């Protein structure tokens, strides 16, 4: 909870740093996060179900990798770092699709993020880190769009928002 995260304004402009606890406790403070959607060799997106022990969005289906950008790090570098830690994969051809702002409450914790939206590729077979991920599934872009729109409550809000805003 003492890890430093990057604070931003609503447009992603860096304002400073604050601890993970300051960023996530109560209403939290706006900080820089990212989602990374990874396409496998078959052109399907790797989706991950968040571990039940996660403080925000436990048990929800999520992008391939989600996390925070740390001080002195780019969103792409953070995505590569976390893809290795969460799925034990390397990711290439990362494209930045822009960002969005969102807030979501989970009891005494919350998300309050400027979120970069990234899409990349991997030819590696993912292996889930059980502290982060309980299941993995694969969906085409069309299957993902349909599933998230028909069953929105099963998906993390930080995934459903960009699915409505961006074309992948």
MARBA-3410 file (N, C-alpha, C, O; in Angstrom, 1 decimal):
168
0.8,-1.2,0.0,0.0,0.0,0.0,0.9,1.3,0.0,0.3,2.4,-0.2 ~ 2.2,1.1,0.2,3.1,2.3,0.2,3.7,2.6,-1.1,4.4,3.6,-1.3 ~ 3.5,1.7,-2.1,4.0,1.9,-3.4,3.5,3.2,-4.0,2.3,3.6,-3.8 ~ 4.4,4.0,-4.7,4.0,5.2,-5.2,3.4,5.0,-6.6,3.9,4.3,-7.4 ~ 2.2,5.7,-6.8,1.5,5.7,-8.1,1.6,7.1,-8.6,1.8,8.1,-7.9
1.3,7.3,-9.9,1.4,8.5,-10.6,0.0,9.2,-10.6,-1.0,8.6,-11.1 ~ -0.1,10.4,-10.1,-1.3,11.2,-10.1,-1.5,11.9,-11.4,-0.5,12.4,-12.0 ~ -2.7,12.0,-11.9,-3.0,12.7,-13.2,-4.2,13.6,-13.0,-5.0,13.5,-12.0 ~ -4.4,14.4,-14.0,-5.7,15.1,-14.1,-6.6,14.3,-15.1,-6.2,13.2,-15.4 ~ -7.7,14.9,-15.4,-8.7,14.1,-16.2,-8.2,13.9,-17.7,-8.8,13.0,-18.4
-7.1,14.6,-18.1,-6.6,14.4,-19.4,-5.3,13.6,-19.5,-4.7,13.5,-20.5 ~ -4.9,13.0,-18.3,-3.7,12.2,-18.2,-2.5,13.0,-18.0,-1.4,12.4,-18.1 ~ -2.6,14.3,-17.7,-1.4,15.1,-17.5,-0.9,14.8,-16.1,-1.6,14.7,-15.1 ~ 0.4,14.5,-16.0,1.0,14.0,-14.7,1.1,15.2,-13.7,1.6,16.3,-14.0 ~ 0.6,14.9,-12.5,0.6,15.9,-11.4,1.5,15.7,-10.3,1.8,16.6,-9.5
2.0,14.4,-10.1,2.8,14.1,-9.0,2.7,12.6,-8.6,2.4,11.8,-9.5 ~ 2.9,12.3,-7.4,2.7,10.9,-6.9,2.0,10.9,-5.6,1.9,11.8,-4.9 ~ 1.4,9.7,-5.3,0.8,9.4,-4.0,0.9,7.9,-3.8,1.1,7.2,-4.7 ~ 0.7,7.5,-2.5,0.8,6.1,-2.3,-0.4,5.3,-2.8,-1.5,5.9,-3.1 ~ -0.3,4.1,-3.0,-1.4,3.2,-3.5,-2.6,3.3,-2.6,-3.7,3.4,-3.0
-2.3,3.4,-1.3,-3.4,3.5,-0.3,-4.2,4.8,-0.5,-5.4,4.8,-0.5 ~ -3.4,5.9,-0.7,-4.1,7.2,-0.9,-4.9,7.2,-2.2,-5.9,7.9,-2.3 ~ -4.4,6.5,-3.2,-5.1,6.4,-4.5,-6.3,5.5,-4.5,-7.2,5.7,-5.3 ~ -6.4,4.6,-3.6,-7.5,3.6,-3.6,-8.4,3.6,-2.4,-9.5,3.0,-2.4 ~ -8.0,4.3,-1.3,-8.8,4.2,-0.1,-9.9,5.4,-0.2,-9.6,6.5,-0.6
-11.1,5.0,0.3,-12.2,6.0,0.2,-12.5,6.4,-1.3,-12.6,5.5,-2.1 ~ -12.6,7.7,-1.6,-12.9,8.1,-2.9,-11.6,8.0,-3.8,-11.6,7.9,-5.0 ~ -10.5,7.9,-3.1,-9.2,7.8,-3.8,-8.8,9.1,-4.5,-9.4,10.1,-4.4 ~ -7.6,9.0,-5.1,-7.1,10.2,-5.9,-6.9,9.7,-7.3,-6.5,8.6,-7.6 ~ -7.1,10.6,-8.3,-7.0,10.3,-9.7,-5.5,9.9,-10.0,-4.6,10.6,-9.7
-5.4,8.7,-10.5,-4.0,8.2,-10.8,-4.0,7.4,-12.1,-5.1,7.2,-12.7 ~ -2.8,7.2,-12.6,-2.6,6.6,-14.0,-2.6,5.1,-14.0,-1.8,4.5,-13.4 ~ -3.6,4.5,-14.6,-3.7,3.1,-14.8,-3.7,2.8,-16.3,-3.6,3.7,-17.1 ~ -3.7,1.5,-16.6,-3.8,1.1,-18.0,-4.6,-0.2,-18.1,-4.6,-1.0,-17.1 ~ -5.2,-0.5,-19.2,-5.7,-1.8,-19.6,-4.9,-2.2,-20.9,-4.7,-1.4,-21.8
-4.5,-3.5,-20.9,-3.9,-4.0,-22.1,-4.7,-5.2,-22.6,-4.9,-6.2,-21.8 ~ -5.2,-5.1,-23.8,-5.9,-6.2,-24.4,-4.8,-6.9,-25.3,-4.3,-6.3,-26.2 ~ -4.6,-8.2,-25.1,-3.6,-8.9,-25.9,-4.3,-9.9,-26.8,-5.1,-10.7,-26.4 ~ -3.9,-9.8,-28.1,-4.4,-10.8,-29.0,-3.3,-12.0,-29.1,-2.1,-11.7,-29.2 ~ -3.9,-13.2,-29.1,-3.0,-14.4,-29.3,-2.7,-14.7,-30.7,-3.1,-13.9,-31.6
-2.0,-15.8,-31.0,-1.7,-16.1,-32.4,-2.9,-16.4,-33.3,-2.8,-16.2,-34.5 ~ -4.0,-16.7,-32.7,-5.3,-16.9,-33.4,-6.1,-15.6,-33.6,-7.2,-15.7,-34.2 ~ -5.6,-14.5,-33.1,-6.3,-13.3,-33.2,-7.4,-13.1,-32.2,-8.2,-12.2,-32.4 ~ -7.4,-13.9,-31.2,-8.4,-13.8,-30.1,-7.8,-13.0,-28.9,-6.6,-13.2,-28.6 ~ -8.6,-12.3,-28.2,-8.2,-11.5,-27.1,-8.1,-12.5,-25.9,-9.0,-13.3,-25.7
-7.1,-12.3,-25.1,-6.9,-13.1,-23.8,-7.6,-12.3,-22.8,-7.3,-11.1,-22.5 ~ -8.6,-12.8,-22.1,-9.4,-12.2,-21.0,-9.1,-12.9,-19.7,-8.9,-14.2,-19.7 ~ -9.0,-12.2,-18.7,-8.7,-12.8,-17.4,-9.8,-12.5,-16.3,-10.3,-11.4,-16.3 ~ -10.1,-13.5,-15.6,-11.1,-13.3,-14.5,-10.2,-12.9,-13.2,-9.3,-13.6,-12.8 ~ -10.6,-11.8,-12.6,-9.8,-11.3,-11.5,-10.0,-12.3,-10.3,-11.1,-12.8,-10.0
-8.9,-12.5,-9.6,-8.9,-13.3,-8.4,-10.0,-12.8,-7.4,-10.2,-11.6,-7.3 ~ -10.6,-13.7,-6.6,-11.6,-13.3,-5.6,-11.0,-12.5,-4.5,-11.7,-11.9,-3.7 ~ -9.7,-12.5,-4.4,-9.0,-11.8,-3.3,-8.7,-10.3,-3.6,-8.2,-9.6,-2.8 ~ -9.0,-9.9,-4.9,-8.7,-8.5,-5.3,-9.6,-7.6,-4.6,-10.8,-7.9,-4.4 ~ -9.1,-6.4,-4.1,-9.9,-5.4,-3.4,-10.9,-4.7,-4.3,-12.0,-4.3,-3.8
-10.6,-4.5,-5.6,-11.4,-3.9,-6.5,-11.8,-4.8,-7.6,-10.9,-5.4,-8.3 ~ -13.1,-5.1,-7.8,-13.5,-5.9,-8.9,-13.2,-7.4,-8.8,-12.9,-8.0,-9.8 ~ -13.3,-8.0,-7.6,-13.0,-9.4,-7.5,-14.0,-10.2,-8.3,-15.2,-10.0,-8.3 ~ -13.5,-11.3,-8.9,-14.3,-12.2,-9.7,-14.9,-11.7,-11.0,-15.7,-12.4,-11.6 ~ -14.5,-10.5,-11.4,-15.0,-10.0,-12.7,-14.1,-10.3,-13.8,-12.8,-10.4,-13.7
-14.6,-10.5,-15.0,-13.8,-10.6,-16.2,-13.2,-9.3,-16.6,-13.8,-8.3,-16.5 ~ -11.9,-9.4,-17.0,-11.2,-8.2,-17.2,-10.3,-8.3,-18.5,-10.3,-9.4,-19.1 ~ -9.6,-7.2,-18.9,-8.7,-7.2,-20.0,-7.6,-8.2,-19.7,-7.5,-8.8,-18.6 ~ -6.7,-8.4,-20.6,-5.6,-9.3,-20.4,-4.7,-8.9,-19.2,-4.4,-9.8,-18.4 ~ -4.4,-7.7,-19.2,-3.6,-7.1,-18.1,-4.1,-5.8,-17.7,-4.4,-4.9,-18.6
-4.2,-5.5,-16.4,-4.5,-4.2,-15.9,-3.6,-3.9,-14.8,-3.3,-4.7,-14.0 ~ -3.3,-2.6,-14.6,-2.4,-2.2,-13.5,-2.2,-0.7,-13.5,-3.0,0.0,-14.1 ~ -1.1,-0.3,-12.9,-0.8,1.1,-12.8,0.6,1.4,-13.5,1.4,0.5,-13.6 ~ 0.7,2.6,-13.9,1.9,3.1,-14.4,2.7,3.7,-13.2,2.1,4.5,-12.5 ~ 3.9,3.3,-13.1,4.7,3.7,-11.9,5.6,4.9,-12.3,5.7,5.2,-13.5
6.0,5.7,-11.3,6.9,6.9,-11.7,8.0,6.5,-12.6,8.6,5.4,-12.5 ~ 8.3,7.4,-13.5,9.4,7.2,-14.5,9.2,6.0,-15.4,10.1,5.4,-15.9 ~ 7.9,5.7,-15.7,7.5,4.5,-16.6,6.5,5.0,-17.6,5.7,5.9,-17.3 ~ 6.5,4.5,-18.8,5.5,4.7,-19.8,4.4,3.7,-19.6,4.6,2.7,-18.9 ~ 3.2,3.9,-20.2,2.2,3.0,-20.1,2.6,1.7,-20.8,2.3,0.6,-20.3
3.3,1.8,-21.9,3.7,0.6,-22.7,4.7,-0.2,-21.8,4.7,-1.5,-21.8 ~ 5.7,0.4,-21.2,6.6,-0.3,-20.3,5.9,-0.9,-19.1,6.3,-2.1,-18.8 ~ 4.9,-0.3,-18.5,4.2,-0.9,-17.4,3.4,-2.1,-17.9,3.4,-3.1,-17.2 ~ 2.9,-2.0,-19.1,2.1,-3.1,-19.7,3.0,-4.3,-19.9,2.6,-5.5,-19.6 ~ 4.2,-4.1,-20.4,5.1,-5.2,-20.7,5.6,-5.8,-19.3,5.6,-7.0,-19.2
5.8,-5.0,-18.4,6.2,-5.5,-17.0,5.1,-6.3,-16.4,5.4,-7.4,-16.0 ~ 3.9,-5.8,-16.4,2.8,-6.5,-15.8,2.4,-7.8,-16.6,1.9,-8.7,-16.0 ~ 2.5,-7.8,-17.9,2.2,-9.0,-18.7,3.1,-10.1,-18.2,2.6,-11.3,-18.2 ~ 4.3,-9.8,-18.0,5.3,-10.9,-17.5,4.9,-11.3,-16.1,5.0,-12.5,-15.8 ~ 4.5,-10.4,-15.2,4.2,-10.8,-13.8,2.8,-11.5,-13.7,2.7,-12.4,-12.9
1.8,-11.1,-14.5,0.5,-11.6,-14.4,0.2,-12.8,-15.2,-0.4,-13.8,-14.8 ~ 0.8,-12.9,-16.4,0.5,-13.9,-17.4,1.7,-14.7,-17.9,1.6,-15.7,-18.6 ~ 2.9,-14.2,-17.5,4.2,-14.9,-17.9,4.3,-14.9,-19.4,4.7,-15.9,-20.0 ~ 3.9,-13.8,-20.1,4.0,-13.6,-21.5,4.8,-12.4,-21.9,4.9,-11.4,-21.1 ~ 5.4,-12.4,-23.1,5.9,-11.2,-23.6,4.9,-10.6,-24.6,4.2,-11.4,-25.3
4.9,-9.3,-24.7,3.9,-8.6,-25.6,4.6,-7.7,-26.6,5.6,-7.0,-26.1 ~ 4.2,-7.7,-27.8,4.8,-6.8,-28.8,3.8,-6.0,-29.5,2.6,-6.2,-29.3 ~ 4.2,-5.1,-30.4,3.3,-4.3,-31.3,2.2,-3.7,-30.4,1.0,-3.7,-30.8 ~ 2.6,-3.0,-29.3,1.6,-2.4,-28.5,1.2,-1.0,-29.1,2.0,-0.2,-29.5 ~ -0.2,-0.9,-29.3,-0.7,0.4,-29.8,-1.5,1.1,-28.7,-2.4,0.4,-28.1
-1.3,2.3,-28.6,-2.1,3.2,-27.6,-3.3,3.7,-28.3,-3.2,4.4,-29.3 ~ -4.5,3.4,-27.8,-5.7,3.9,-28.4,-6.3,5.1,-27.7,-7.4,5.6,-28.0 ~ -5.6,5.7,-26.7,-6.1,6.8,-26.0,-6.4,6.5,-24.6,-5.9,5.5,-24.1 ~ -7.2,7.3,-23.9,-7.5,7.0,-22.5,-8.9,7.5,-22.2,-9.6,8.1,-23.0 ~ -9.3,7.2,-20.9,-10.6,7.6,-20.4,-10.5,7.7,-18.9,-9.5,7.2,-18.3
-11.4,8.4,-18.3,-11.5,8.5,-16.8,-12.7,7.7,-16.3,-13.7,7.7,-16.9 ~ -12.5,7.1,-15.2,-13.6,6.4,-14.5,-13.4,6.3,-13.0,-12.3,6.5,-12.5 ~ -14.5,6.1,-12.3,-14.5,5.9,-10.9,-15.4,4.7,-10.6,-16.5,4.6,-11.2 ~ -15.0,3.9,-9.6,-15.9,2.8,-9.2,-15.5,2.5,-7.7,-14.4,2.5,-7.4 ~ -16.6,2.3,-6.9,-16.4,2.0,-5.5,-16.6,0.5,-5.2,-17.4,-0.2,-5.8
-15.7,0.0,-4.3,-15.8,-1.3,-3.8,-15.6,-1.3,-2.3,-14.5,-1.5,-1.8 ~ -16.7,-1.1,-1.6,-16.6,-1.0,-0.1,-15.8,0.2,0.3,-16.1,1.3,-0.1 ~ -14.8,0.0,1.1,-13.9,1.1,1.5,-12.8,1.5,0.5,-12.1,2.4,0.7 ~ -12.8,0.7,-0.6,-11.8,1.0,-1.6,-12.5,1.5,-2.9,-13.7,1.4,-3.1 ~ -11.7,2.1,-3.8,-12.2,2.6,-5.0,-11.2,2.7,-6.1,-10.0,2.6,-5.8
-11.7,2.8,-7.3,-10.8,3.1,-8.5,-11.2,4.5,-8.9,-12.3,4.9,-8.9 ~ -10.2,5.3,-9.2,-10.3,6.7,-9.6,-9.1,6.9,-10.5,-8.1,7.5,-10.1 ~ -9.3,6.6,-11.8,-8.2,6.5,-12.7,-8.4,7.3,-14.0,-9.5,7.4,-14.5 ~ -7.3,7.7,-14.5,-7.1,8.0,-15.9,-6.5,6.7,-16.5,-5.4,6.3,-16.0 ~ -7.2,6.1,-17.4,-6.8,4.8,-17.9,-6.4,4.8,-19.3,-7.2,5.1,-20.2
-5.1,4.4,-19.6,-4.6,4.3,-21.0,-5.1,3.0,-21.5,-5.1,1.9,-20.8 ~ -5.5,3.0,-22.8,-6.1,1.8,-23.4,-5.0,1.3,-24.4,-4.7,2.0,-25.4 ~ -4.5,0.1,-24.2,-3.4,-0.5,-25.1,-3.9,-1.8,-25.7,-4.6,-2.6,-25.0 ~ -3.4,-2.1,-26.9,-3.7,-3.4,-27.5,-2.3,-3.9,-28.0,-1.6,-3.1,-28.7 ~ -2.0,-5.1,-27.8,-0.8,-5.7,-28.2,-1.0,-7.2,-28.7,-2.1,-7.7,-28.7
0.1,-7.8,-29.0,0.1,-9.2,-29.4,1.1,-10.1,-28.6,2.1,-9.6,-28.1 ~ 0.8,-11.3,-28.5,1.7,-12.3,-27.9,1.5,-13.7,-28.5,0.3,-14.1,-28.8 ~ 2.6,-14.3,-28.8,2.5,-15.7,-29.3,2.8,-16.7,-28.2,2.9,-17.9,-28.4 ~ 2.9,-16.2,-26.9,3.2,-17.1,-25.8,1.9,-17.6,-25.2,0.8,-17.0,-25.3 ~ 2.0,-18.8,-24.6,0.8,-19.4,-23.9,0.8,-18.8,-22.5,1.7,-19.0,-21.8
-0.3,-18.1,-22.2,-0.4,-17.5,-20.9,-0.5,-18.5,-19.7,-1.1,-19.5,-19.8 ~ 0.2,-18.1,-18.6,0.1,-18.9,-17.4,-0.3,-17.9,-16.3,0.5,-17.0,-16.0 ~ -1.5,-18.1,-15.7,-2.0,-17.1,-14.8,-1.3,-17.1,-13.5,-1.0,-18.2,-12.9 ~ -1.0,-15.9,-13.0,-0.5,-15.7,-11.6,-1.8,-15.8,-10.7,-2.6,-14.9,-10.8 ~ -1.9,-16.8,-9.9,-3.1,-17.0,-9.1,-3.4,-15.9,-8.1,-4.6,-15.8,-7.6
-2.5,-15.1,-7.7,-2.7,-13.9,-6.9,-3.5,-12.9,-7.6,-4.2,-12.0,-7.0 ~ -3.4,-12.9,-8.9,-4.1,-11.9,-9.8,-5.3,-12.4,-10.5,-6.3,-11.7,-10.7 ~ -5.2,-13.7,-11.0,-6.1,-14.2,-12.0,-6.6,-15.6,-11.6,-5.8,-16.4,-11.2 ~ -7.9,-15.8,-11.7,-8.5,-17.2,-11.4,-8.8,-18.0,-12.6,-8.8,-19.2,-12.5 ~ -9.0,-17.3,-13.8,-9.4,-18.0,-15.0,-8.9,-17.2,-16.2,-8.7,-16.0,-16.1
-8.7,-17.9,-17.3,-8.4,-17.3,-18.6,-9.4,-17.8,-19.6,-9.7,-19.0,-19.7 ~ -9.8,-16.9,-20.5,-10.6,-17.3,-21.7,-10.2,-16.5,-22.9,-9.5,-15.5,-22.7 ~ -10.6,-16.9,-24.1,-10.2,-16.3,-25.3,-11.5,-15.9,-26.1,-12.4,-16.7,-26.2 ~ -11.5,-14.6,-26.6,-12.7,-14.1,-27.3,-12.3,-13.4,-28.5,-11.3,-12.6,-28.5 ~ -13.0,-13.5,-29.6,-12.8,-12.6,-30.8,-13.3,-11.2,-30.4,-14.0,-11.1,-29.3
-13.0,-10.2,-31.1,-13.4,-8.9,-30.9,-15.0,-8.9,-30.8,-15.6,-8.2,-29.9 ~ -15.6,-9.5,-31.7,-17.1,-9.5,-31.8,-17.7,-10.3,-30.6,-18.6,-9.8,-30.0 ~ -17.1,-11.4,-30.2,-17.5,-12.1,-29.0,-17.4,-11.3,-27.7,-18.2,-11.3,-26.9 ~ -16.3,-10.6,-27.6,-16.0,-9.7,-26.5,-17.0,-8.6,-26.4,-17.6,-8.4,-25.3 ~ -17.2,-7.9,-27.5,-18.2,-6.8,-27.5,-19.6,-7.3,-27.1,-20.3,-6.7,-26.3
-20.0,-8.4,-27.7,-21.3,-9.0,-27.4,-21.5,-9.4,-26.0,-22.4,-9.1,-25.3 ~ -20.5,-10.2,-25.5,-20.5,-10.7,-24.1,-20.6,-9.5,-23.1,-21.3,-9.6,-22.1 ~ -19.8,-8.5,-23.3,-19.7,-7.4,-22.4,-21.0,-6.6,-22.4,-21.4,-6.0,-21.4 ~ -21.6,-6.4,-23.6,-22.8,-5.6,-23.7,-24.0,-6.4,-23.1,-24.9,-5.8,-22.5 ~ -24.1,-7.7,-23.3,-25.2,-8.5,-22.8,-25.1,-8.9,-21.4,-26.1,-9.2,-20.7
-23.9,-9.0,-20.8,-23.6,-9.4,-19.4,-22.7,-8.4,-18.7,-21.7,-8.8,-18.1 ~ -23.0,-7.1,-18.8,-22.0,-6.1,-18.3,-21.6,-6.3,-16.9,-20.5,-6.0,-16.5 ~ -22.5,-6.8,-16.0,-22.2,-7.0,-14.6,-21.1,-8.0,-14.4,-20.6,-8.1,-13.3 ~ -20.8,-8.9,-15.4,-19.8,-9.9,-15.2,-18.4,-9.3,-15.6,-17.4,-10.0,-15.4 ~ -18.3,-8.1,-16.1,-17.1,-7.5,-16.6,-16.7,-6.3,-15.7,-17.5,-5.6,-15.3
-15.4,-6.1,-15.6,-14.9,-4.9,-14.9,-15.3,-3.7,-15.6,-15.3,-3.6,-16.8 ~ -15.7,-2.6,-14.9,-16.2,-1.4,-15.6,-15.1,-0.7,-16.4,-15.4,-0.1,-17.4 ~ -13.9,-0.9,-16.0,-12.7,-0.3,-16.7,-12.5,-1.1,-18.0,-11.6,-0.6,-18.8 ~ -13.1,-2.2,-18.2,-13.1,-2.9,-19.5,-14.3,-2.5,-20.4,-14.2,-2.3,-21.6 ~ -15.5,-2.4,-19.8,-16.7,-2.2,-20.6,-16.7,-0.7,-21.1,-17.2,-0.5,-22.2
-16.1,0.2,-20.4,-16.1,1.6,-20.9,-15.3,1.7,-22.2,-15.9,2.2,-23.1 ~ -14.1,1.2,-22.3,-13.4,1.4,-23.6,-14.0,0.5,-24.7,-13.9,0.8,-25.9 ~ -14.7,-0.6,-24.3,-15.3,-1.4,-25.4,-16.4,-0.6,-26.1,-16.7,-0.9,-27.3 ~ -17.0,0.3,-25.4,-18.1,1.2,-25.9,-17.5,2.3,-26.7,-18.1,2.9,-27.6 ~ -16.3,2.7,-26.3,-15.7,4.0,-26.8,-14.7,3.7,-28.0,-14.6,4.6,-28.8
-14.0,2.6,-28.0,-13.0,2.3,-29.0,-13.3,1.1,-29.8,-14.0,0.2,-29.3 ~ -12.8,1.0,-31.0,-13.0,-0.2,-31.9,-11.6,-0.9,-31.9,-10.6,-0.3,-32.1 ~ -11.7,-2.2,-31.6,-10.5,-3.0,-31.5,-10.5,-4.1,-32.6,-9.6,-4.9,-32.8
END
